[in-house]
Amino acid sequence: MKNTIIYVFKKAAWFTILFCSGIVILHAQNPDTNGSGITADVMNEIRASVNFSAVDTALMNALTNNDVNALVVNREFLKKHNDLFSHEIKTEGITDQQSSGRCWLFAGLNVLRQHVIAKYKLGDFELSQSYLAFWDKLEKANFILEFSLQNADRDLRERELDYILNQGVDDGGYWEWFAALVEKYGVVPKDVYPETYPSSNTWSMTSALYEQTLAGIQELRTMAQQRAGMERLHQKKVEILKEVYRILVLNYSEPPREFIWRYENKDSTISTSKPYTPLSFYQEAIGLKLGDFVSVINDPTREYNRLVQFDNTRNIFDTKDPVHANVEISVLKQAAQKAIMDNEPVWFACDFGKETYGTKGIFSSRILDYRSLYRSPGSLDKKERILYRFTHANHAMVLQGMDIDPQTKMPIKWRVENSHGSESGHDGFFTLYDDWFNEYVFEIIVSIKYLPQEVREIYKQTPLHLAVWDPMNEMLKVDKD
């Protein structure tokens, strides 16, 4: 026993010598002679630069005991703020996506539900977000299965395949994905297909779906590498999709293929019961031609008046990749103004987390004064924020009102319908000031009729094809968590 202990000790000591020698060798191979590291002298210089005054000490005490956002609210701006709008699209109720990343679906259905409310003179009414989310998950699973099958000879670490597999079956999406789902599956009222706990709290369910789908991809790749025929591979893919569908049904319940709907309007008149399919309900109750709606983006890192397309950016495999007309920010504002004046709400994507005062529901570049607190002159413009990955479109909402300056006839601020429940913002609504629109709005969706002719012509261009990992593509996909 004693000899064993001595042996172990000697081995440990020898390992320590080798380990330390390794550190010396590594250090010798990478000498810090060009100022690349934080040396003791550099650290001393940094420490010496901190010379707190009484005001600095008071600021440190305040910051270490409070939420910084509460300390930097611009009081002078807040005193001038109001929630009044010269034009407002009437709506009923506020939706709540809860602990899910479905804002793009909620915003899309918030645009559509206004038409149902107006047509049938309803009070609070919602379309089922779970219904479209169910089909979105199934379609996303099919997309990565089929893409992986058709690219079975590619290395899993290859950039495009790696990116697409990482997207998996997450909650996020684009307007174009929403439109594709509606056109294929229709819509149903929320009381026909209500929320479940997993539909509103999606993390665990999505994780299970993702693992199931990846395991299926592994099987398909193995079969393909063993020279299985395409017919057999697609049969196997259907078997995998059956398991995905089963998990979805366990979490959501079976989506309706037919249903009976009746309603009570604001006059307390109760309608007769009527049978529908999801598609027939969409056609009768809403009837919008979603093919007339286009994506207008503002990406100052690229050429304006150019049509761009992000390849392999779909949820439904056999649809087209989305295209976007990249234009000056003024074009987005003018188109949104025309739509709202025509009582058409506008879906838009933005960076929700930047310069936002959620307590009062305010988006403005002037509401949070960090510069006065930190005395920091550093700042990035919109183009630089995109290039340096400091901003992205993490949320989709709906513009459904604006306050027009009587002199310039341009919006001073915009009314925003959010999907975070009535306790966020001002009873669930936010006020978006025009300066914030310039900096943090990246995309709007409008009917092409609200665009000037020269912008409509952009959609006839051969698009500039961009990779799926392009920074703007990543920015435009909202609520990925």
C-alpha positions as CSV (number, residue, x, y, z in Angstrom):
1,M,0.0,0.0,0.0
2,K,2.8,2.4,1.0
3,N,4.7,1.6,-2.2
4,T,1.5,2.3,-4.2
5,I,1.1,5.7,-2.6
6,I,4.8,6.6,-3.3
7,Y,4.3,5.5,-6.9
8,V,1.2,7.5,-7.4
9,F,2.8,10.5,-5.8
10,K,5.8,10.2,-8.1
11,K,3.5,9.9,-11.1
12,A,1.5,12.9,-10.0
13,A,4.7,14.9,-9.5
14,W,6.0,13.9,-12.9
15,F,2.7,14.9,-14.5
16,T,2.8,18.2,-12.8
17,I,6.3,18.8,-14.1
18,L,5.2,17.9,-17.6
19,F,2.0,20.0,-17.3
20,C,3.9,23.0,-16.2
21,S,6.6,22.5,-18.8
22,G,3.8,22.4,-21.4
23,I,2.6,25.8,-20.2
24,V,6.2,27.2,-20.5
25,I,6.5,25.7,-23.9
26,L,3.2,27.1,-25.1
27,H,4.1,30.5,-23.6
28,A,7.4,30.4,-25.4
29,Q,5.7,29.6,-28.7
30,N,3.2,32.4,-28.3
31,P,5.2,35.3,-26.7
32,D,3.2,38.4,-25.9
33,T,5.4,40.9,-27.6
34,N,2.9,43.0,-29.5
35,G,0.5,44.2,-26.9
36,S,-2.1,41.6,-27.7
37,G,-2.7,40.5,-24.1
38,I,-3.7,42.2,-20.9
39,T,-0.3,42.3,-19.1
40,A,0.2,43.5,-15.5
41,D,1.3,46.9,-16.7
42,V,-1.8,47.2,-18.9
43,M,-4.0,46.2,-16.0
44,N,-2.4,48.7,-13.7
45,E,-3.0,51.4,-16.3
46,I,-6.7,50.4,-16.6
47,R,-7.2,50.4,-12.8
48,A,-5.5,53.8,-12.5
49,S,-8.0,55.2,-15.0
50,V,-10.9,54.7,-12.6
51,N,-11.0,57.7,-10.3
52,F,-14.5,57.9,-8.9
53,S,-16.0,61.2,-7.9
54,A,-18.8,61.4,-5.3
55,V,-21.2,61.4,-8.2
56,D,-19.7,58.3,-9.7
57,T,-19.9,56.5,-6.4
58,A,-23.6,57.5,-6.1
59,L,-24.2,56.1,-9.6
60,M,-22.5,52.9,-8.8
61,N,-24.6,52.5,-5.7
62,A,-27.8,53.2,-7.7
63,L,-26.8,50.8,-10.5
64,T,-25.9,47.9,-8.2
65,N,-29.2,48.1,-6.4
66,N,-31.7,48.8,-9.3
67,D,-32.8,47.9,-12.8
68,V,-30.7,50.1,-15.0
69,N,-33.6,50.8,-17.4
70,A,-35.5,52.4,-14.5
71,L,-32.6,54.8,-13.9
72,V,-32.1,56.0,-17.5
73,V,-35.7,56.8,-18.5
74,N,-35.7,60.3,-20.1
75,R,-38.1,62.2,-17.8
76,E,-38.4,65.2,-20.2
77,F,-39.3,62.9,-23.1
78,L,-41.8,61.0,-20.9
79,K,-43.6,64.2,-19.9
80,K,-44.3,65.0,-23.5
81,H,-45.5,61.5,-24.4
82,N,-49.1,60.6,-25.0
83,D,-51.0,57.6,-26.3
84,L,-53.3,59.6,-28.7
85,F,-53.4,58.8,-32.4
86,S,-55.1,60.7,-35.2
87,H,-56.0,57.5,-37.1
88,E,-56.6,54.2,-35.5
89,I,-57.9,50.9,-36.8
90,K,-60.5,49.6,-34.3
91,T,-59.6,46.3,-32.8
92,E,-61.0,44.1,-30.0
93,G,-58.9,42.4,-27.3
94,I,-55.2,41.7,-27.2
95,T,-53.5,38.3,-27.8
96,D,-50.8,36.6,-25.7
97,Q,-48.2,34.2,-27.2
98,Q,-47.1,33.3,-23.6
99,S,-43.8,31.3,-23.4
100,S,-43.5,30.6,-27.1
101,G,-41.7,32.1,-30.1
102,R,-44.8,32.4,-32.3
103,C,-45.0,36.2,-32.6
104,W,-44.9,35.9,-36.5
105,L,-48.0,33.7,-36.4
106,F,-49.8,35.9,-33.8
107,A,-49.0,39.0,-35.8
108,G,-50.2,37.4,-39.0
109,L,-53.5,36.2,-37.4
110,N,-53.9,39.6,-35.8
111,V,-53.9,41.1,-39.3
112,L,-56.5,38.5,-40.5
113,R,-58.8,38.6,-37.4
114,Q,-59.7,42.2,-37.9
115,H,-61.5,41.2,-41.1
116,V,-63.6,38.6,-39.2
117,I,-64.4,41.1,-36.5
118,A,-65.5,43.8,-39.0
119,K,-67.5,41.4,-41.2
120,Y,-69.5,39.8,-38.4
121,K,-69.5,42.7,-36.0
122,L,-67.9,40.7,-33.3
123,G,-66.4,41.6,-29.9
124,D,-63.2,40.0,-28.8
125,F,-62.3,37.3,-31.3
126,E,-59.2,35.3,-32.1
127,L,-58.1,32.8,-34.7
128,S,-56.3,29.7,-33.5
129,Q,-52.6,30.2,-33.4
130,S,-52.1,26.6,-32.3
131,Y,-53.7,25.3,-35.5
132,L,-51.1,26.9,-37.7
133,A,-48.3,26.2,-35.3
134,F,-49.2,22.5,-35.4
135,W,-48.8,22.4,-39.2
136,D,-45.7,24.6,-39.1
137,K,-43.9,22.1,-36.9
138,L,-44.9,19.2,-39.2
139,E,-43.8,21.1,-42.3
140,K,-40.5,22.1,-40.8
141,A,-39.8,18.5,-39.8
142,N,-40.5,17.5,-43.4
143,F,-38.3,20.3,-44.7
144,I,-35.1,19.2,-42.8
145,L,-35.8,15.6,-43.5
146,E,-36.2,16.1,-47.2
147,F,-33.3,18.6,-47.5
148,S,-31.0,16.1,-45.6
149,L,-32.2,13.3,-47.8
150,Q,-31.4,15.2,-51.0
151,N,-28.0,16.1,-49.6
152,A,-27.1,12.9,-47.9
153,D,-23.6,12.9,-49.5
154,R,-22.7,16.2,-47.9
155,D,-20.7,16.5,-44.6
156,L,-22.8,17.4,-41.7
157,R,-20.4,20.1,-40.8
158,E,-20.8,21.8,-44.2
159,R,-22.0,25.3,-43.5
160,E,-25.4,25.3,-45.3
161,L,-26.4,21.9,-44.0
162,D,-25.2,22.7,-40.5
163,Y,-27.3,25.9,-40.5
164,I,-30.5,24.3,-41.7
165,L,-30.2,21.4,-39.2
166,N,-29.7,23.9,-36.4
167,Q,-32.9,25.7,-37.4
168,G,-34.7,22.4,-36.8
169,V,-38.3,22.7,-35.8
170,D,-38.0,25.9,-33.7
171,D,-40.9,28.4,-33.2
172,G,-39.6,31.2,-35.4
173,G,-40.6,32.2,-38.9
174,Y,-41.4,34.7,-41.6
175,W,-44.5,36.3,-43.0
176,E,-44.1,34.2,-46.1
177,W,-44.2,31.0,-44.0
178,F,-47.4,32.2,-42.4
179,A,-49.0,32.9,-45.8
180,A,-47.9,29.5,-47.1
181,L,-49.5,27.8,-44.1
182,V,-52.8,29.7,-44.5
183,E,-53.0,29.0,-48.2
184,K,-52.4,25.3,-47.6
185,Y,-54.3,24.6,-44.4
186,G,-56.7,27.5,-43.9
187,V,-57.6,28.9,-40.5
188,V,-60.0,28.1,-37.7
189,P,-61.5,30.1,-34.8
190,K,-59.6,29.8,-31.5
191,D,-62.6,28.3,-29.7
192,V,-62.6,25.5,-32.2
193,Y,-58.9,24.6,-31.6
194,P,-57.8,26.3,-28.3
195,E,-54.4,26.5,-26.7
196,T,-52.9,23.7,-24.7
197,Y,-50.1,24.0,-22.1
198,P,-47.4,22.7,-24.6
199,S,-48.7,25.0,-27.3
200,S,-48.1,28.0,-25.1
201,N,-45.0,26.7,-23.4
202,T,-43.2,25.1,-26.4
203,W,-39.6,24.4,-25.3
204,S,-40.0,20.8,-24.1
205,M,-42.2,19.7,-26.9
206,T,-40.0,21.3,-29.5
207,S,-36.9,19.6,-28.0
208,A,-38.6,16.2,-28.3
209,L,-39.7,16.9,-31.9
210,Y,-36.2,18.0,-32.8
211,E,-34.6,14.9,-31.4
212,Q,-37.1,12.7,-33.1
213,T,-36.5,14.4,-36.5
214,L,-32.7,14.3,-36.1
215,A,-32.8,10.6,-35.3
216,G,-34.9,10.2,-38.5
217,I,-32.3,12.1,-40.5
218,Q,-29.6,9.8,-39.2
219,E,-31.5,6.8,-40.4
220,L,-32.2,8.3,-43.8
221,R,-28.5,9.3,-44.3
222,T,-27.4,5.8,-43.4
223,M,-29.9,4.2,-45.8
224,A,-28.9,6.6,-48.6
225,Q,-25.2,5.9,-48.0
226,Q,-26.1,2.2,-48.3
227,R,-27.6,2.9,-51.7
228,A,-31.3,2.5,-50.8
229,G,-33.6,3.6,-53.6
230,M,-35.4,6.9,-53.5
231,E,-38.8,5.3,-53.2
232,R,-37.7,3.3,-50.2
233,L,-36.2,6.5,-48.7
234,H,-39.4,8.4,-49.1
235,Q,-41.4,5.6,-47.5
236,K,-39.0,5.8,-44.5
237,K,-39.4,9.5,-44.4
238,V,-43.2,9.1,-44.1
239,E,-42.7,6.6,-41.3
240,I,-40.6,9.3,-39.5
241,L,-43.3,11.9,-40.1
242,K,-45.9,9.6,-38.6
243,E,-43.9,9.7,-35.3
244,V,-43.6,13.5,-35.5
245,Y,-47.3,13.8,-36.1
246,R,-48.0,11.5,-33.1
247,I,-45.9,13.8,-30.8
248,L,-47.8,16.8,-32.1
249,V,-51.2,15.3,-31.6
250,L,-50.2,14.3,-28.0
251,N,-49.3,18.0,-27.3
252,Y,-51.9,19.8,-29.3
253,S,-54.7,17.2,-30.0
254,E,-55.9,16.3,-33.5
255,P,-56.4,19.4,-35.7
256,P,-59.9,19.8,-37.1
257,R,-60.7,18.9,-40.7
258,E,-64.3,20.1,-40.4
259,F,-66.0,22.0,-37.7
260,I,-69.3,23.8,-36.8
261,W,-69.1,27.5,-36.0
262,R,-71.6,30.0,-34.7
263,Y,-71.1,33.4,-33.1
264,E,-72.8,36.1,-31.1
265,N,-72.2,39.7,-32.4
266,K,-72.1,43.0,-30.5
267,D,-75.9,43.3,-30.9
268,S,-76.3,40.0,-29.1
269,T,-77.6,38.3,-32.2
270,I,-76.6,34.7,-32.3
271,S,-75.9,33.2,-35.7
272,T,-77.1,29.8,-37.0
273,S,-74.6,27.0,-36.9
274,K,-72.7,26.4,-40.1
275,P,-70.2,23.7,-41.2
276,Y,-66.8,24.7,-42.5
277,T,-63.5,23.3,-43.4
278,P,-60.5,25.4,-42.4
279,L,-60.0,26.5,-46.0
280,S,-63.7,27.3,-46.6
281,F,-63.7,29.3,-43.4
282,Y,-60.7,31.4,-44.5
283,Q,-62.3,32.0,-47.9
284,E,-65.7,33.0,-46.5
285,A,-64.7,34.9,-43.3
286,I,-61.5,36.6,-44.5
287,G,-60.9,36.1,-48.2
288,L,-57.7,38.1,-48.5
289,K,-55.4,37.2,-51.5
290,L,-52.2,36.7,-49.6
291,G,-50.3,36.4,-52.9
292,D,-50.9,40.2,-53.3
293,F,-48.9,40.9,-50.1
294,V,-45.1,41.5,-50.5
295,S,-42.1,41.9,-48.2
296,V,-40.5,45.4,-48.2
297,I,-37.2,45.5,-46.2
298,N,-34.6,48.1,-45.2
299,D,-31.1,46.7,-45.2
300,P,-28.6,49.6,-45.5
301,T,-25.7,47.1,-45.9
302,R,-26.9,46.2,-49.4
303,E,-27.8,48.0,-52.6
304,Y,-31.3,49.7,-52.5
305,N,-34.0,49.1,-55.1
306,R,-32.9,45.5,-55.5
307,L,-34.8,42.2,-55.1
308,V,-33.1,39.7,-52.9
309,Q,-33.9,36.0,-52.2
310,F,-32.6,33.8,-49.4
311,D,-32.1,30.3,-50.7
312,N,-33.5,27.3,-48.8
313,T,-35.5,29.5,-46.5
314,R,-38.8,27.7,-46.3
315,N,-41.0,25.8,-43.9
316,I,-43.0,24.1,-46.6
317,F,-40.5,22.3,-48.8
318,D,-42.5,22.5,-52.1
319,T,-43.0,26.3,-51.9
320,K,-40.8,29.2,-53.1
321,D,-38.1,30.8,-51.1
322,P,-39.2,34.3,-49.9
323,V,-38.1,37.4,-51.9
324,H,-37.8,41.0,-50.5
325,A,-37.5,44.4,-52.1
326,N,-34.7,46.3,-50.4
327,V,-35.5,50.0,-50.3
328,E,-35.0,53.2,-48.3
329,I,-36.7,53.3,-45.0
330,S,-39.0,56.1,-46.2
331,V,-40.6,53.7,-48.7
332,L,-41.6,51.4,-45.8
333,K,-43.1,54.3,-43.9
334,Q,-45.1,55.7,-46.8
335,A,-46.5,52.2,-47.7
336,A,-47.5,51.5,-44.1
337,Q,-49.2,54.9,-43.9
338,K,-51.2,54.3,-47.0
339,A,-52.3,50.9,-45.8
340,I,-53.4,52.1,-42.4
341,M,-55.3,55.0,-43.9
342,D,-57.1,52.3,-45.8
343,N,-57.8,50.5,-42.5
344,E,-55.4,47.7,-43.4
345,P,-53.2,46.7,-40.4
346,V,-49.5,46.1,-41.3
347,W,-47.3,43.2,-40.2
348,F,-43.8,44.3,-39.4
349,A,-40.5,42.9,-38.0
350,C,-38.2,44.8,-35.6
351,D,-35.6,44.7,-32.9
352,F,-37.9,44.6,-29.9
353,G,-35.2,44.8,-27.2
354,K,-33.5,48.0,-28.3
355,E,-34.4,51.4,-26.7
356,T,-37.7,50.1,-25.4
357,Y,-39.5,51.3,-22.3
358,G,-41.9,48.4,-21.7
359,T,-43.5,49.8,-18.6
360,K,-45.1,52.6,-20.6
361,G,-45.1,50.7,-23.9
362,I,-42.7,53.2,-25.7
363,F,-40.3,52.6,-28.5
364,S,-38.0,55.6,-29.1
365,S,-34.4,56.3,-29.5
366,R,-34.8,59.1,-27.0
367,I,-36.6,57.3,-24.1
368,L,-33.6,55.6,-22.5
369,D,-30.6,57.9,-21.9
370,Y,-27.7,55.5,-21.4
371,R,-25.2,58.0,-22.7
372,S,-25.7,60.5,-19.8
373,L,-25.4,57.6,-17.3
374,Y,-22.2,56.0,-18.7
375,R,-20.8,59.2,-20.4
376,S,-20.1,57.0,-23.4
377,P,-19.8,58.7,-26.8
378,G,-19.6,55.4,-28.7
379,S,-22.6,54.5,-30.9
380,L,-23.3,52.5,-34.1
381,D,-25.7,53.4,-36.9
382,K,-28.2,50.9,-38.4
383,K,-25.8,49.7,-41.0
384,E,-23.0,49.1,-38.5
385,R,-25.4,47.4,-36.1
386,I,-26.3,44.9,-38.8
387,L,-22.8,44.2,-39.9
388,Y,-21.5,43.8,-36.3
389,R,-24.4,41.6,-35.4
390,F,-25.7,44.0,-32.7
391,T,-29.2,44.0,-34.0
392,H,-31.7,41.6,-35.5
393,A,-35.5,41.3,-36.0
394,N,-36.4,39.4,-32.9
395,H,-40.2,40.2,-32.9
396,A,-43.1,40.7,-35.2
397,M,-46.1,42.9,-34.4
398,V,-48.8,44.9,-36.2
399,L,-49.0,48.6,-37.0
400,Q,-52.6,49.6,-36.7
401,G,-52.6,53.3,-36.1
402,M,-50.6,56.5,-36.4
403,D,-50.5,60.1,-35.3
404,I,-50.0,62.4,-38.2
405,D,-48.2,65.8,-38.0
406,P,-50.7,68.3,-39.5
407,Q,-47.9,70.3,-41.1
408,T,-45.7,67.6,-42.7
409,K,-48.6,65.1,-43.1
410,M,-46.2,62.4,-42.0
411,P,-46.5,60.1,-38.9
412,I,-45.0,61.3,-35.6
413,K,-45.7,58.0,-34.0
414,W,-47.3,54.7,-34.7
415,R,-49.8,52.5,-32.7
416,V,-48.6,48.9,-32.3
417,E,-50.6,45.8,-31.5
418,N,-48.4,43.4,-29.6
419,S,-48.9,39.7,-28.6
420,H,-47.6,39.7,-25.0
421,G,-51.0,40.1,-23.3
422,S,-52.8,43.1,-21.9
423,E,-50.4,43.7,-19.0
424,S,-47.5,44.6,-21.2
425,G,-47.1,48.2,-22.6
426,H,-50.3,50.3,-22.5
427,D,-53.0,47.7,-22.1
428,G,-51.1,45.5,-24.6
429,F,-50.4,48.3,-27.1
430,F,-47.2,50.1,-27.7
431,T,-46.3,53.6,-29.1
432,L,-43.6,53.5,-31.7
433,Y,-42.0,56.8,-32.4
434,D,-40.8,57.6,-35.9
435,D,-37.1,57.9,-34.9
436,W,-37.3,54.3,-33.7
437,F,-38.9,53.2,-36.9
438,N,-35.9,54.5,-38.8
439,E,-33.4,52.6,-36.6
440,Y,-35.1,49.3,-35.6
441,V,-37.8,48.4,-38.1
442,F,-36.5,46.1,-40.8
443,E,-39.5,44.7,-42.7
444,I,-43.1,45.4,-43.4
445,I,-45.7,43.4,-45.2
446,V,-48.3,45.2,-47.4
447,S,-50.4,44.7,-50.4
448,I,-48.4,45.6,-53.4
449,K,-51.1,48.2,-54.3
450,Y,-49.7,50.5,-51.6
451,L,-46.3,50.7,-53.2
452,P,-45.4,53.2,-55.9
453,Q,-44.9,51.8,-59.4
454,E,-41.2,52.0,-59.4
455,V,-41.1,49.8,-56.3
456,R,-43.5,47.3,-57.8
457,E,-41.2,46.9,-60.7
458,I,-38.5,45.6,-58.3
459,Y,-40.5,42.4,-57.8
460,K,-40.0,41.7,-61.6
461,Q,-36.2,41.6,-61.2
462,T,-34.2,38.5,-61.2
463,P,-33.4,38.3,-57.5
464,L,-29.9,38.4,-56.0
465,H,-29.5,35.0,-54.4
466,L,-28.2,35.1,-50.8
467,A,-27.1,32.2,-48.6
468,V,-29.3,31.0,-45.8
469,W,-26.7,32.2,-43.2
470,D,-26.6,35.8,-44.5
471,P,-26.9,38.2,-41.6
472,M,-30.1,39.8,-43.0
473,N,-31.8,36.4,-43.4
474,E,-31.0,35.6,-39.8
475,M,-32.4,39.0,-38.8
476,L,-35.7,38.6,-40.6
477,K,-36.6,35.3,-39.0
478,V,-38.4,36.4,-35.8
479,D,-39.0,34.7,-32.4
480,K,-36.7,31.8,-32.9
481,D,-36.7,30.6,-29.3
